[in-house]
Amino acid sequence: MHIKTMSVLSILALLAFAAGCGKSGSAPQAGGGEPVVNEQKAAAMPVVKDKSGIEMVQLPGGKFKMGSNTPGQGPIHEVTIKPFLIDKTEVTQANFVKLMGKEKSRFKGDNNPVEQVPWAEAVMYCNARSKAEGLTPCYNEDTGECNFEANGYRLPTEAEWEFAARAGSDAEWSFGSNERQLGDYAWIKDNSDNKTHPVAQKKPNAWGICDMYGNVAEWTNDVFDENYYKTSPAADPRGGTLSDEAKFVIRGGAYRFEPATCTSAWRQGEFPGTTDGCINGDYLGFRCARNK
């Protein structure tokens, strides 16, 4: 059955009124060179709890080598990131239901990552979480535009996501380039039994962040452009231009993906949703970020 994709603007309009569905290639190469980040790069970062009790990891910002030598993931380039906070885990089904009032996921479990979430609904969750904590929402729900000066929650930029995933490493994964170790850190095709699993069951990376690889692929804030790295700014890049036909970047791979698509540099463009609100990828989830 063919499912026609919807634009982000159409989905934002639909979600504003709909009640929802009800309950119911080759491996990337290492970045190369010494990672250029602050001195505590190998240590776990401070963790804080927001007013909802969700743990976030405080990242200090710095410079790092972004991308890989794999086609579509390069060129490798140095990026500077401002300090920010990022959720320690992917957003769980319990936290999503608490704020949004509806279940979304195929693989049920309060501590499993929420999935089947279109990009626009992830944005609306970010705004709902901001409002619940008395913070200024980042997103214009009519256009999908993000106000990066607001103090509320948002999706991480693609660069922020990769900075957090690498945790100071320039290898394929935060722990190095030995694919045999990936199962210790991630639920992927080889070990997932073709389903998602509760968050934080695998080892965190060196900065204390869990499930950056596998389980569910994570939406970022950025519009996808395969050639964006060739012209992206060196400081806090924020992706391509928002349009009615935009795809958005997903990162990290998912429970049914091969190791080559569960690396720090892997990236893919995904349409923000479908014309059927009940049919969205059971591999698509997200985590939130916030300015420090």
C-alpha positions in Angstrom: 0.0 0.0 0.0 1.4 3.3 -1.0 1.4 6.0 1.7 1.8 9.5 0.5 4.0 11.7 2.7 2.7 15.0 4.1 4.6 18.2 4.5 5.6 19.5 7.9 3.0 22.3 7.6 0.2 19.9 6.8 1.1 17.7 9.8 1.3 20.6 12.2 -2.2 21.7 11.1 -3.5 18.1 11.4 -2.0 17.5 14.8 -3.4 20.8 16.1 -7.0 19.4 15.7 -6.7 15.6 15.6 -7.2 13.5 18.7 -4.6 11.0 17.5 -4.9 7.2 16.9 -6.1 6.4 20.4 -4.7 3.7 22.5 -4.7 0.8 21.0 26.1 -0.1 2.4 29.6 -0.1 3.7 30.5 0.9 7.2 31.4 4.5 7.8 35.1 5.4 8.2 36.4 7.1 11.3 36.4 10.9 11.4 40.2 11.0 11.5 42.6 13.1 13.5 42.6 13.9 17.2 39.2 14.9 18.6 39.2 18.5 19.6 37.0 18.8 22.7 37.5 20.0 26.2 39.8 18.2 28.6 37.1 16.2 30.5 36.1 14.5 27.3 36.5 10.9 28.8 34.5 11.6 32.0 30.8 11.3 32.6 29.1 14.7 32.5 26.9 16.2 35.2 23.3 15.0 35.2 20.4 17.2 36.3 16.7 16.4 36.6 14.1 18.7 35.1 10.8 19.5 36.9 9.3 16.4 35.3 11.9 14.2 36.8 13.6 13.5 33.4 17.4 13.2 33.6 19.4 15.4 31.3 23.2 15.4 30.7 25.0 18.8 30.7 27.4 19.0 27.9 30.0 21.8 27.9 30.3 22.4 24.2 33.6 22.5 22.3 35.0 21.5 19.0 34.8 18.2 17.3 35.3 16.5 13.9 31.8 15.9 12.4 31.0 13.4 9.6 32.8 10.5 8.0 34.4 9.5 4.7 31.3 7.5 3.7 29.3 9.1 0.8 26.5 11.2 2.2 28.2 11.6 5.5 31.0 14.0 4.6 33.2 15.8 4.1 34.7 15.6 7.6 34.7 19.1 9.0 35.4 20.8 12.4 32.4 22.2 14.2 32.1 24.3 17.3 29.1 23.7 19.6 27.8 25.8 22.4 27.0 24.2 25.8 23.6 22.5 26.0 21.6 19.8 27.8 20.4 16.6 26.2 18.1 13.9 27.6 20.0 11.0 29.0 17.6 8.6 27.3 15.2 8.6 24.4 11.7 9.9 25.4 9.8 7.0 26.9 6.2 6.0 26.3 5.3 6.9 29.9 6.7 10.4 29.6 5.0 10.9 26.2 1.6 9.8 27.4 1.9 11.9 30.5 2.2 15.1 28.4 0.4 14.3 25.2 -2.4 12.1 26.6 -2.2 9.4 24.0 -0.3 6.2 23.2 1.6 6.0 20.0 3.9 3.0 20.0 3.8 -0.5 18.4 6.0 -2.0 21.0 4.2 -1.3 24.3 6.1 -0.6 27.5 6.2 2.4 29.8 10.0 2.5 29.7 10.4 1.6 26.1 11.1 4.5 23.8 8.1 6.1 22.2 8.0 5.4 18.4 5.7 6.0 15.5 6.0 9.7 16.2 6.1 12.1 13.2 8.6 15.0 13.4 5.8 17.5 14.0 4.4 15.7 16.9 7.9 15.4 18.5 8.1 19.2 18.2 4.7 19.5 19.9 5.9 17.3 22.7 8.9 19.6 23.1 6.5 22.6 23.4 4.2 20.8 25.9 7.2 19.9 28.0 8.4 23.5 28.0 4.9 24.8 29.0 4.6 22.2 31.8 7.8 23.6 33.3 7.1 27.3 32.8 9.7 27.6 30.1 9.4 29.5 26.8 8.4 27.1 24.0 10.9 26.9 21.1 8.6 26.0 18.2 6.1 27.9 16.2 3.5 25.3 15.8 2.1 26.9 12.6 5.4 26.9 10.7 7.7 24.4 12.5 10.4 27.1 13.0 12.6 26.9 16.0 13.5 29.9 18.2 17.0 28.9 19.4 17.0 31.8 21.9 14.1 30.3 23.9 14.9 28.5 27.1 12.4 25.6 26.4 12.9 22.2 25.0 13.6 21.4 21.3 15.0 18.6 19.2 18.8 18.6 19.1 20.5 19.9 16.0 22.2 17.3 13.9 25.6 18.7 15.1 24.5 18.6 18.8 23.3 15.0 18.3 26.7 13.9 16.8 28.7 15.8 19.5 26.7 14.0 22.2 27.0 10.6 20.5 30.7 10.8 19.9 31.5 11.7 23.5 34.9 12.9 22.6 35.7 10.1 20.1 36.5 10.4 16.4 36.0 6.7 15.7 32.9 5.1 14.2 31.4 4.8 17.7 32.0 6.4 21.0 33.8 3.3 22.2 36.0 2.9 19.2 35.8 1.1 15.8 35.3 -2.5 16.9 31.9 -3.5 15.6 31.8 -6.5 17.9 31.4 -4.2 20.9 28.3 -2.5 19.5 25.9 -5.0 21.1 27.1 -3.9 24.5 25.9 -0.3 23.8 22.9 -0.7 21.4 19.8 -2.7 20.4 20.3 -3.4 16.7 19.3 -6.0 14.2 21.7 -8.6 15.6 20.4 -8.6 19.2 17.1 -6.9 19.4 14.7 -9.8 18.6 13.2 -7.3 16.1 11.7 -5.0 18.7 12.5 -2.0 20.9 13.6 -2.5 24.5 13.4 -0.4 27.7 15.8 2.6 27.7 19.2 2.5 29.5 19.6 -1.3 29.6 22.8 -1.0 27.5 26.1 0.7 28.5 26.0 4.5 28.3 28.7 6.3 26.4 31.7 8.0 28.1 29.6 11.0 28.8 26.8 9.0 30.5 24.3 9.2 27.6 22.3 6.0 26.8 21.0 4.5 23.6 22.6 6.9 21.1 22.9 4.0 18.8 20.0 1.6 18.0 16.7 1.1 19.7 14.9 3.9 17.8 16.3 6.3 15.3 16.1 9.8 16.6 14.6 12.9 15.0 16.8 16.0 15.0 15.7 19.6 14.4 17.6 19.9 11.1 16.2 19.8 7.6 18.1 17.2 5.6 20.4 18.2 2.8 22.9 15.5 1.6 25.4 18.2 0.6 24.9 20.5 3.6 28.4 19.7 5.2 30.1 21.3 2.2 28.7 24.8 3.0 27.5 24.5 6.7 28.8 27.1 9.1 31.6 26.2 11.5 29.7 27.2 14.6 26.4 25.7 15.7 25.1 24.6 12.2 21.3 24.2 12.1 20.6 22.3 8.9 19.0 23.1 5.5 16.1 25.5 4.7 12.7 24.7 6.1 10.1 24.2 3.3 6.8 22.5 2.6 8.7 19.5 1.0 11.4 19.2 3.7 12.8 16.0 5.0 14.3 15.9 8.4 17.5 14.3 9.6 17.3 11.1 11.7 20.3 9.8 13.6 21.6 6.7 15.4 19.9 3.9 13.6 17.3 1.6 15.2 16.5 -1.9 16.5 16.2 -3.4 13.0 19.2 -1.6 11.4 22.6 -3.0 10.5 25.7 -1.8 12.4 26.8 0.4 9.5 23.6 2.5 10.0 24.1 2.8 13.7 27.2 4.9 13.9 28.0 8.4 15.1 28.1 9.8 11.6 25.2 8.0 9.9 22.5 10.3 8.7 19.3 10.0 6.7 16.5 12.2 5.6 13.0 11.2 6.6 9.6 12.8 5.6 8.0 14.3 8.7 5.0 12.0 8.6 2.3 10.3 6.4 -1.3 11.0 5.4 -2.4 8.3 7.8 -1.8 9.5 11.3 -1.8 5.9 12.6 1.0 4.8 10.3 4.4 6.1 11.2 7.7 4.3 11.4 8.0 2.0 14.4 11.7 2.8 14.4 11.3 6.6 14.8 11.6 8.3 18.2 13.5 11.2 19.7 15.1 12.9 22.7 15.0 16.5 23.7 17.7 19.2 24.1 17.7 22.5 25.8 20.1 25.5 26.0 22.3 25.5 29.0 
